[in-house]
């Protein structure tokens, strides 16, 4: 399954809870949630992680925000959002090594 940018409502209609698409989303979001926790508490070197990982937030962010709203749980996957925001800041501070 290829994740594409869409609203939470569109996603959940096409990928109900328990489906392969839903499980794929949870696997990716759960990975980034853990990475966010490790960065936030200094367990992993932030520069190494941010330099080597994308966040996929542009595609998954709307799904995370929709899930938070639906479950009335703004803390759900909040560390994934933290990771995405740190990545965005990091990219601004670290231009590409090789300019085209």
N, C-alpha and C positions, 0 to 999 in steps of 0.2 A: 504494500500500500504506500503510495506517495502522498505525504502530507502536503496540502496546499493551503494557502491563506484563505480562510473563510470565517464566517461568524460562528459562534458557539452553537446557535440554533441550527444552522445548516449542517454543522459537523455532527451534532448529536442525532439529527434526523437520519443522516446517512450511516452513522456509526453508533448505534445504540450501545448502552452499557453492556459489557460482556462480549461485544463483537471484536474481531481482529483489529479493526481500526481503532476502537476505543482502547484496547490493550496496548497497541503500538504507541498511541498518544501518552498513556500513563507510564509506559516504560521510558520514553524519552524525557518526559517532564520529571519523572522520579529521579532519573540520572542527574539532570541539571539541578534539581532541588538539593541533592546530596553534594554536588560540586559547590553550590552556593553556600551551604553550611560550612564546608571545609575551608572555603576562602574567607568567609565572614569571621571565623574563629582562628584564622591563621594556621590551620593545620596543613594547608598546601601553600606552596609559593604562588602568590597571586599572579605575578608576571608570567610564570611558566604556563599556568592554566589559561590565563586570558590570551596569551600569545598563540596557544595551540588549539583552542576550542572555539567553535562558533556557538551561539546560543540558541539558534532557531527561533528566537523570540518573535521575529516578525511574522512567522507562521503560527506559532503556538501561543503567543501572548493573548490574542483574543479568546482562545479556548480556555486558557487559565483564568482570565478575568471573568468569563462567562460561568465557569465552574464555581469560582469564588462567590459570585453573585447568587447563583442558583442554590448553593449550599449555605448561603449566608455565613461564609467563613473566609474573611479577608486574609487570614493567616495561612490558608491552604496554599501550598506551593509558593509561599512568599520568598523563600530563599532562591528559587529559580528566578523570580523577578529581580531580586537583589543582584544575582549573578549577571543578568542581562543588562542591568543599569551600570554595573561596574565595567562590563565589557564595552559598553557604549562610551563611557568616560575614558577607558584605557585606550581605545582606538584613536580618540582625539589627541591624546598625549603621545602616542607612538605611531608616527607615520610609517608607511611601508619602507622597508630597507632598500628596495630597488624601485625607483621611480620610472615610469614608462615615458 
